[in-house]
Amino acid sequence: MNINPFDILKNAQKIQEQMNGFQEKLGAISSTGAAGGGLVEIDINGKLELLAVRISPVAMEDAEMLQDLIMAAFTDGMTKVKELIGSEAAAMTGMNIPGFPGLQ
């Protein structure tokens, strides 16, 4: 996709309004990452803030396994929320922005 810089300048206010709206939506976007068949679940929002961690008592029996499950659940949650952010950004802007989280 070719982007004309003059079009961006002409539409700067509209783009700024879209970005402000997008930032507001980030808090409402959330996803749950899970590992170990749900033994560990982590909720993350679109601002990449950790909202909640749920750990099954079964997972607490093995500290090393628990550490691995937390890392895996966090990675899963981050991947999912970045995809949601990317989808929302693409829908709002109609553009695929390289380097933006979740966009390719």
N, C-alpha and C positions, 0 to 999 in steps of 0.2 A: 504494500500500500504506500503510495506516495503522499506525503503530507506537505502541503504548501504552507510555509511559515507565515505568509501574509494572511491566509485564511485563519490561522491560529490567532494572530494579532487582532483581526477584525472581531473575532469571537471570544476575546480574552475574558470579558465580563461573564459571558455565558459559561465558559469553561470554569471560571472561578466559582460561580454559583453551583455548578455541578459538583465540583470538588468539595465545597463546603457541605453540600447535602450528602455526599458520599462519606465524609468524615463522621457526620452524625449517624449514618447507618452502620458504621463499623461496630459500634457498641451493641447493636441489635443482632448482628451476625454472630452465630455461635455454632460450635461443633463439638462432638464428643469423640475423643480418641479412646480406643480400647485395646487391651492386650490380654493374652492368656484366656481367651474365650470369655472375657468380661470380668476376670479376676481383678483387673485394675482399669478404671475409667477416669478420664481427665476431660473436663470441660474447658474450652478456650473460646474467647470472643474475637471479634474482628480487629480489635485493637491489640491482639496477641497477648492478652492478659489471661492468666490462669484463674478460672472461676471456681473450680471445685475438683477435688480428688476423692475418689471412692475406691477403697481397697477391701477386698474380701478377706475375712479372717483366715481363710485357707492360704492365701498368698503370704500372710505374715509368718508362716511357719519356716520359711526359708529366706533369709535376708538377701542372699545373692540373687535368688530368683526374683524377689520383690524389686530389687534395684533394676534388673533387666526389664521387668514388666512395666515399671514406671517410665523408663526411657522409651520403651516401645510404644506405650500408650500416648506419651507426649508427642513423639514423632508422628504417630498416626493422626492425632488431633491437629497438629500444626499443618500437616499436609492437607487435611480436609478443609480447615478454615482458610488456608491460602487459596485453595481452589474456589471456595465460595466468594472470597474477596475478588478474585480475578474475574469470576463470572459476573459479579455485581458491577465491577468497574467497566467491563466490556459492554454490558447492557446500558450503562449510563452514558458512556462516551461514544459508543459505536466504534471504538478503536481498540486494537490490540497493542498495548504499550509494553515494549521490551523492558525487562528488568523490574517491572512492577510485580509485587508478590502475587504469585498464583497465575501470572500471565506468561505466555511463552512467545 
